[in-house]
Amino acid sequence: MRMVIDATAAVRQQAGVGRFARGVLAGLAATDRQNHYSLVTTGRARISLAPDAVPDRSRWLRLPISERVARIA
């Protein structure tokens, strides 16, 4: 199965929703070996994630819009 996850909070927010999003990604990385993930972000990353904290079959997609425009949309 292919899934899309908005990972903007995971790479831009240190606490709160960002920490939760990183926990979800780490949990998927530890348990899921079948599904394919597209991790979508907007803006520039402020936090870098370790390779083992992201599911194996994932790819990053950076939308060419600002975080503010994405939030409004």
C-alpha positions as CSV (number, residue, x, y, z in Angstrom):
1,M,0.0,0.0,0.0
2,R,1.2,3.5,-0.7
3,M,0.6,6.2,2.0
4,V,1.2,10.0,2.1
5,I,2.1,11.6,5.4
6,D,2.5,15.3,6.0
7,A,5.8,15.3,7.8
8,T,6.2,19.1,8.0
9,A,5.8,19.2,11.8
10,A,8.4,16.4,12.2
11,V,11.1,18.5,10.6
12,R,10.1,21.9,11.7
13,Q,8.8,21.7,15.3
14,Q,11.0,20.6,18.2
15,A,8.2,19.7,20.7
16,G,4.5,19.0,20.7
17,V,3.1,17.9,17.3
18,G,6.6,17.6,15.9
19,R,7.7,15.2,18.6
20,F,4.5,13.2,18.1
21,A,5.1,13.0,14.3
22,R,8.7,11.9,14.8
23,G,7.4,9.2,17.1
24,V,4.9,8.0,14.6
25,L,7.6,7.8,11.9
26,A,10.0,6.0,14.2
27,G,7.3,3.5,15.1
28,L,6.6,2.9,11.4
29,A,10.3,2.5,10.7
30,A,10.6,-0.1,13.5
31,T,7.5,-2.2,12.5
32,D,6.4,-1.7,8.9
33,R,8.4,-3.4,6.1
34,Q,5.6,-3.6,3.5
35,N,4.1,-0.2,2.8
36,H,5.6,2.6,0.8
37,Y,5.5,6.2,2.2
38,S,5.7,9.6,0.6
39,L,6.7,12.1,3.3
40,V,5.5,15.6,2.3
41,T,7.0,18.8,3.7
42,T,6.7,22.5,3.1
43,G,9.3,25.1,3.9
44,R,12.8,24.4,5.1
45,A,13.6,21.6,7.5
46,R,14.9,22.8,10.9
47,I,15.4,19.3,12.4
48,S,17.2,16.5,10.6
49,L,16.0,13.0,11.2
50,A,18.2,10.0,11.6
51,P,17.9,7.5,8.7
52,D,16.7,4.7,11.0
53,A,13.9,7.0,12.3
54,V,12.2,7.0,8.9
55,P,10.5,4.0,7.3
56,D,12.7,2.0,4.8
57,R,10.4,2.4,1.8
58,S,9.9,6.2,2.0
59,R,10.7,9.2,-0.1
60,W,10.7,12.9,0.8
61,L,8.7,15.3,-1.3
62,R,9.1,19.0,-0.6
63,L,6.3,21.1,-1.9
64,P,7.4,24.3,-3.6
65,I,5.1,26.5,-1.5
66,S,5.7,28.2,1.9
67,E,4.4,26.7,5.1
68,R,2.1,29.7,5.5
69,V,0.4,29.1,2.2
70,A,0.1,25.3,3.0
71,R,-1.5,26.1,6.3
72,I,-4.1,28.4,4.7
73,A,-4.9,25.9,2.0
